[in-house]
Amino acid sequence: MPIFERESLVEVPVKELFDWHNRPQVFERLTPPWDKIRVIEKRGGIQNGGRMVLEIRQGPFRRRWVAVHSDYVEGRQFCDEQVQGPFAQWVHLHQFYPEGDGASRLKDHIEYKAPFGALGQWAAGNYISRKLNHTFAFRHTRTQQDLKRYHPQAMERSLKIVISGASGLLGTALSAFLACAGHRVHPLTRRPPQLGGTGIIWNPQRGEVDKASLENADAVIHLAGENIGAGRWTLRRKEMIRDSRVKGTKFLAQTLASLQRPPKTFIVASAVGFYGNREGELLTEDSPSGAGFLPEVCRAWEDAAEPARLAGIRVVNLRTGIVLSSLGGALAKMLPPFQMGLGGKIGSGDQWMSWISLEDMLGVFYQVLFTPSLSGPVNATAPWPVTNSAFTKILGRVLGRPTLFPMPASLVTVLFGEMGKALLLEGQQVKPAKLEKSGFQFLYPELEAALCWELGK
């Protein structure tokens, strides 16, 4: 039977490493973004008898993988075994060993059989071996990165953190990241939570929220808002974009200000669109706002949090750039044409793109949560913005594809109207001055490394 093993040194005590693997959303953290895997059901944890059901997408096909946990030894090991899935046999033993002063060793030992016996192993053996090496290189790197970022001061106690927009791309990743840090995540949801769930009911359009469940929260993170890139900006669409941000933020800020035990921190998403189209000007948090629809929305969006600020709550407006993720957002929309070799610069290609990797975006939230000196506007962008032309060349190089098919500005305007002009033809060169001053360490400060990580290259 083929055997796969991988070991890594992790610079934390073995108890901390084991406890991290015992937290509720660690599997989501350890799933590479390029793998199309969805958790359908969880029952129990990694202790004996725990069960997980996954859906795996392979092209147009979907398969279920059911795994059951066994051989649990506190602080030392646990095992998951496939009882239904793509392999003829799969047994995965996770082992943890102390290694010197304050360090530990992580070991994955997998025994597996490909389907269809010897023929299947002959046909798929090399592919499976490459896939396992690729996947577990990612998993071990992510384990090391996360545990390094969870600094001891931030883990002295478990925080109660409320998140709106928790089911979106960023909210889903942030919820898993914070849960794995040992914090209690409570999503704001419009549907009643499942039995035992931690959701808090709200409906900002109706001005309804379960105020009692917001009491004693340590922090509230507000991400909810209409997708600005989901369609042409008709008058109705622009109204929806503005109202979803401004009215929702104002309602939540007023609610938090009225609590008997309000949170210490209120983090509200904003955007670098605050600055408008500024060509080559270098922009920091001290730069004035620009002109146009997006700057107007961002100004009103940030101002809507004022009731919380007046109540003594620390308010942080995160002016976010393009968040790079292959699972959604701008990068996911770019990938199909670029992967087919049909990508190219947009318009002149001179417009600036201020971007940030999804992993660094999660780190920014964590930095803000535990850095009381950060307040007001904070630019959530990587330190090295690039022009659209440079972005195009780097993405093509990472994918190994030519980038010979530019999209003329006139075509952008015809296809997407005002939305295309604002999002594709205009740009900002933004620097994260406050983050850098606070000592934040970017995992991926340069674009090529960020794209390689996100795309599994």
C-alpha positions in Angstrom: 0.0 0.0 0.0 1.5 3.4 -0.9 2.5 5.7 2.0 2.8 9.4 2.1 4.5 11.3 4.9 5.4 14.9 5.6 7.0 16.5 8.7 7.5 20.1 9.7 9.0 22.0 12.6 6.6 24.4 14.1 7.8 27.1 16.5 5.1 26.7 19.2 4.8 24.2 22.1 3.2 20.9 21.2 0.0 21.6 23.2 -0.6 24.8 21.3 -0.1 23.0 18.0 -2.5 20.2 19.0 -5.1 22.5 20.4 -5.1 24.5 17.1 -6.0 21.3 15.2 -8.8 20.7 17.7 -10.6 23.9 16.9 -13.9 24.0 15.0 -12.9 25.4 11.6 -9.4 24.2 11.2 -10.2 22.0 8.2 -11.5 25.0 6.3 -8.2 26.8 7.1 -6.2 23.8 5.9 -8.1 23.4 2.6 -6.1 24.9 -0.3 -8.1 27.6 -2.2 -7.6 25.8 -5.5 -9.2 22.6 -4.2 -13.0 22.6 -4.7 -14.0 21.1 -1.4 -17.0 22.0 0.7 -17.9 20.9 4.2 -21.4 19.5 4.2 -21.7 18.2 7.7 -19.6 18.0 10.9 -20.4 15.9 13.9 -18.1 15.9 16.9 -14.5 17.0 16.6 -11.3 15.1 16.1 -12.1 12.9 19.0 -13.0 9.3 18.5 -16.3 9.0 16.6 -16.2 12.5 15.1 -17.5 12.5 11.5 -17.1 14.9 8.6 -18.9 14.8 5.2 -17.3 16.7 2.3 -18.3 17.5 -1.3 -15.4 17.3 -3.8 -15.8 18.9 -7.2 -13.7 17.5 -10.0 -14.6 19.3 -13.2 -18.4 18.8 -13.8 -18.5 15.9 -11.3 -19.2 16.0 -7.5 -18.3 13.3 -5.1 -18.8 12.8 -1.4 -16.0 12.0 1.1 -17.1 10.7 4.5 -14.4 10.5 7.1 -14.6 9.2 10.7 -12.0 10.0 13.4 -10.3 7.5 15.7 -7.1 6.7 17.6 -7.4 10.0 19.5 -4.7 10.6 22.1 -4.8 14.0 23.8 -1.9 16.2 22.8 -0.3 13.4 20.7 -2.4 12.2 17.7 -5.7 11.6 16.0 -6.7 9.7 12.9 -9.3 10.1 10.1 -10.3 7.2 7.9 -12.4 7.4 4.7 -15.5 5.3 4.9 -16.9 6.7 1.6 -15.0 8.5 -1.0 -12.7 8.5 -4.1 -10.1 6.2 -2.7 -10.3 2.4 -2.3 -8.7 3.0 1.1 -7.5 6.1 3.0 -6.1 6.3 6.6 -4.6 9.6 7.7 -2.7 9.7 11.0 -1.9 13.2 12.4 1.0 13.1 14.9 2.5 15.8 17.2 5.8 15.6 19.0 7.6 18.0 21.4 10.8 19.3 19.8 13.3 21.1 22.0 12.5 24.3 23.9 9.0 25.6 23.0 8.8 24.0 19.5 7.1 20.9 18.1 7.0 18.6 15.2 4.0 18.0 13.0 3.8 14.8 11.1 1.2 13.5 8.6 1.3 9.8 7.8 -1.2 8.6 5.1 -1.7 5.1 3.8 -3.9 4.9 0.8 -5.0 2.8 -2.2 -6.1 4.2 -5.5 -9.4 3.0 -6.9 -9.5 0.1 -9.4 -6.6 -1.8 -7.8 -3.2 -2.1 -9.5 -4.5 -0.6 -12.7 -5.8 2.5 -10.9 -2.5 2.9 -9.0 -0.5 2.6 -12.2 -2.7 5.1 -14.0 -3.0 7.7 -11.1 -0.1 7.0 -8.8 2.1 9.9 -10.0 -0.8 12.3 -10.0 -1.8 11.3 -6.4 1.7 11.7 -5.2 2.1 15.2 -6.7 -1.3 16.2 -5.4 -0.4 15.1 -1.9 2.9 16.9 -1.9 1.3 20.0 -3.2 -1.6 19.9 -0.7 0.5 19.2 2.4 3.1 21.7 1.5 0.3 24.2 1.7 -1.2 22.8 4.9 2.1 22.8 6.8 2.9 26.4 5.6 -0.5 27.7 6.6 -0.2 26.0 10.0 3.1 27.6 10.6 2.0 31.0 9.4 -1.2 31.1 11.5 0.4 30.0 14.7 3.1 32.6 14.2 0.5 35.3 13.8 -1.5 34.3 16.9 0.8 36.1 19.2 0.5 35.2 23.0 -0.9 38.6 24.1 -3.9 38.1 21.7 -4.6 34.6 23.0 -4.8 35.4 26.7 -8.6 35.0 26.5 -11.3 34.1 24.0 -13.0 37.1 22.5 -16.6 37.4 21.5 -16.5 38.7 17.9 -19.7 39.6 15.9 -19.4 39.6 12.1 -21.8 40.9 9.5 -21.4 39.5 6.0 -19.9 36.4 7.5 -21.1 34.2 4.6 -19.3 36.2 2.0 -15.8 35.5 0.6 -13.9 37.6 3.2 -16.3 36.9 6.0 -16.1 33.1 5.6 -12.3 33.2 5.6 -12.1 35.6 8.5 -14.6 33.5 10.6 -12.4 30.4 10.2 -9.2 32.4 10.9 -10.6 33.8 14.1 -12.2 30.6 15.3 -8.9 28.8 14.8 -7.3 31.5 17.0 -9.7 30.4 19.8 -12.2 33.2 19.6 -16.0 32.9 19.6 -17.4 34.1 16.2 -21.1 35.1 16.0 -22.4 35.9 12.5 -25.1 38.4 12.0 -27.7 36.5 10.0 -31.2 37.1 8.6 -32.2 33.5 9.1 -32.7 31.8 12.5 -29.4 29.9 13.3 -29.4 26.1 13.5 -29.8 24.5 16.8 -26.6 25.2 18.8 -25.5 27.8 16.3 -23.9 31.1 17.3 -25.7 33.4 14.8 -27.4 36.6 15.9 -30.6 37.6 14.0 -30.7 41.0 12.3 -32.5 42.7 9.5 -31.0 46.2 8.8 -33.7 47.1 6.2 -36.4 46.7 8.9 -34.2 48.1 11.7 -34.3 44.8 13.6 -31.6 43.1 15.6 -31.3 40.9 18.7 -29.7 43.6 20.9 -29.4 41.2 23.9 -27.0 38.9 22.0 -24.8 41.9 21.1 -24.2 42.7 24.8 -20.7 41.9 26.0 -19.2 41.5 22.5 -15.6 42.5 22.5 -15.6 43.6 18.8 -18.0 43.9 15.9 -16.8 43.6 12.3 -19.2 45.0 9.7 -18.6 43.6 6.2 -22.1 43.5 4.8 -22.8 45.5 1.6 -24.1 45.1 -1.9 -21.5 43.9 -4.4 -20.4 46.9 -6.4 -19.2 44.8 -9.4 -22.3 42.7 -9.8 -23.8 44.7 -12.7 -24.1 48.0 -14.5 -24.7 51.0 -12.2 -28.3 51.9 -13.0 -29.9 54.5 -10.7 -31.6 51.7 -8.8 -28.4 49.7 -8.5 -26.4 52.8 -7.2 -29.1 53.4 -4.6 -28.8 49.8 -3.4 -25.0 50.0 -3.2 -25.2 53.2 -1.2 -28.1 52.2 1.1 -26.7 48.8 1.9 -23.5 50.4 3.2 -24.7 53.6 4.7 -28.0 52.7 6.3 -26.7 49.3 7.5 -23.7 50.9 9.1 -25.6 53.7 10.7 -28.2 51.3 12.1 -25.5 49.0 13.6 -23.5 51.9 15.0 -26.6 53.4 16.7 -27.5 50.0 18.1 -24.0 49.4 19.5 -24.0 52.9 21.0 -27.2 52.1 22.9 -26.0 48.9 24.5 -25.4 48.7 28.2 -22.2 46.8 27.6 -21.0 47.9 24.1 -18.0 46.4 22.3 -14.6 48.1 22.7 -14.0 48.0 18.9 -16.1 48.5 15.8 -14.4 47.6 12.5 -16.2 48.8 9.4 -15.2 47.9 5.9 -14.6 50.8 3.5 -12.6 50.9 0.2 -9.8 52.7 -1.5 -12.5 54.1 -3.8 -12.6 56.8 -1.1 -9.7 58.5 -2.9 -11.3 58.5 -6.4 -9.2 58.5 -9.6 -5.9 60.0 -8.6 -3.5 58.8 -11.4 0.0 58.6 -10.1 -0.5 60.5 -6.7 0.8 58.5 -3.7 -2.1 58.3 -1.2 -2.1 57.7 2.5 -4.8 57.9 5.2 -4.2 61.7 5.3 -5.1 62.2 1.7 -8.4 63.9 0.9 -11.3 62.2 -0.7 -11.9 62.3 -4.4 -14.9 63.1 -6.6 -17.5 60.7 -8.1 -19.9 58.0 -7.0 -17.5 55.7 -5.1 -15.8 58.5 -3.1 -19.3 59.9 -2.2 -20.4 56.4 -1.0 -17.2 55.8 1.0 -17.4 59.2 2.7 -21.1 58.5 3.7 -20.2 54.9 4.7 -17.4 56.0 7.0 -19.5 58.9 8.5 -22.3 56.5 9.3 -20.2 54.9 12.0 -20.1 58.2 13.9 -22.7 57.2 16.6 -20.4 54.4 17.8 -17.4 56.7 17.9 -19.3 59.3 19.9 -20.3 56.6 22.4 -16.6 55.9 23.1 -16.2 52.8 20.9 -13.0 52.6 18.9 -14.0 52.8 15.3 -11.7 51.6 12.5 -12.6 52.2 8.8 -10.7 49.7 6.7 -10.1 51.2 3.3 -9.6 47.9 1.4 -8.0 47.4 -1.9 -8.5 44.5 -4.4 -8.5 41.4 -2.2 -6.8 38.6 -4.2 -8.6 35.3 -4.0 -9.1 32.6 -6.6 -12.5 31.8 -4.9 -14.1 35.1 -5.7 -13.8 38.9 -6.4 -11.7 40.5 -9.1 -9.0 37.8 -9.4 -11.6 35.0 -9.9 -13.2 37.0 -12.7 -9.8 37.5 -14.4 -8.7 33.9 -14.3 -10.8 32.3 -17.1 -9.6 34.5 -19.9 -6.1 34.6 -18.6 -6.0 30.8 -18.3 -7.1 30.5 -21.9 -4.3 32.9 -23.0 -6.8 35.7 -23.8 -5.8 38.1 -21.1 -4.3 41.6 -21.5 -4.1 45.1 -20.1 -7.3 47.2 -19.7 -7.3 50.6 -21.5 -3.9 52.2 -21.3 -2.8 49.9 -18.5 -1.4 52.9 -16.6 -4.2 52.9 -13.9 -2.9 51.9 -10.5 -4.2 48.8 -8.7 -3.9 48.8 -4.9 -4.2 45.1 -3.9 -3.8 42.9 -0.9 -3.6 39.1 -0.5 -6.5 37.4 1.2 -4.1 36.0 3.9 -2.7 39.5 4.6 -6.3 40.9 4.8 -7.1 38.4 7.5 -3.9 39.5 9.3 -4.9 43.1 9.0 -8.2 42.4 10.9 -6.2 40.6 13.6 -3.7 43.5 13.8 -6.5 46.0 14.2 -8.3 44.0 16.8 -5.3 43.9 19.1 -3.7 47.3 18.4 -5.7 49.9 20.3 -3.7 52.8 18.8 -5.2 52.0 15.3 -8.4 54.0 14.8 -10.2 56.0 12.1 -9.3 55.3 8.5 -6.7 52.5 7.9 -5.5 51.6 4.4 -5.8 47.8 4.0 -3.5 47.4 1.0 -0.1 45.7 0.3 2.9 48.1 0.4 3.6 47.8 -3.3 0.7 48.7 -5.6 1.2 48.1 -9.3 -0.2 49.4 -12.6 -2.7 47.4 -14.5 -0.1 46.7 -17.2 2.3 45.3 -14.5 -0.5 43.3 -12.9 -1.3 41.8 -16.3 2.2 40.8 -17.0 2.8 39.2 -13.6 -0.5 37.3 -13.6 0.4 35.9 -17.1 3.8 34.9 -15.9 2.4 33.1 -12.9 -0.1 31.2 -15.0 2.4 30.6 -17.8 0.1 32.3 -20.4 0.6 35.1 -22.9 -1.1 38.4 -22.3 -1.6 39.7 -25.8 -5.2 40.7 -25.9 -5.8 44.2 -24.4 -9.3 45.4 -23.7 -9.8 48.9 -25.2 -11.2 51.6 -22.9 -14.1 52.2 -25.4 -15.1 48.5 -25.1 -15.1 48.7 -21.3 -17.4 51.7 -21.4 -19.8 50.0 -23.9 -19.9 46.7 -21.9 -20.0 48.0 -18.3 -20.8 51.7 -18.4 -20.0 53.9 -15.4 -19.2 50.8 -13.3 -16.5 49.7 -15.8 -15.0 53.1 -16.0 -14.7 53.5 -12.2 -13.5 49.9 -11.4 -11.4 49.0 -14.4 -10.1 52.3 -16.0 -9.5 54.4 -12.9 -7.2 53.6 -10.0 -5.4 54.7 -6.9 -1.8 54.3 -5.7 -2.4 53.6 -2.0 0.2 53.0 0.8 -0.7 51.4 4.1 1.0 54.0 6.2 -0.8 53.4 9.5 -0.4 49.6 9.2 3.3 49.9 8.6 3.7 52.3 11.5 1.9 49.8 13.8 4.5 47.2 12.9 2.3 45.0 10.8 4.3 42.3 8.9 2.9 41.4 5.5 3.2 37.7 4.4 3.0 38.7 0.8 4.1 42.3 0.2 4.8 41.7 -3.5 2.3 40.7 -6.1 4.0 37.7 -7.7 4.4 35.8 -4.4 0.8 36.6 -3.5 -0.5 35.2 -6.7 1.7 32.1 -6.5 0.4 31.4 -3.1 -3.3 32.0 -3.9 -3.1 30.0 -7.2 -1.0 27.2 -5.9 1.9 27.9 -8.1 
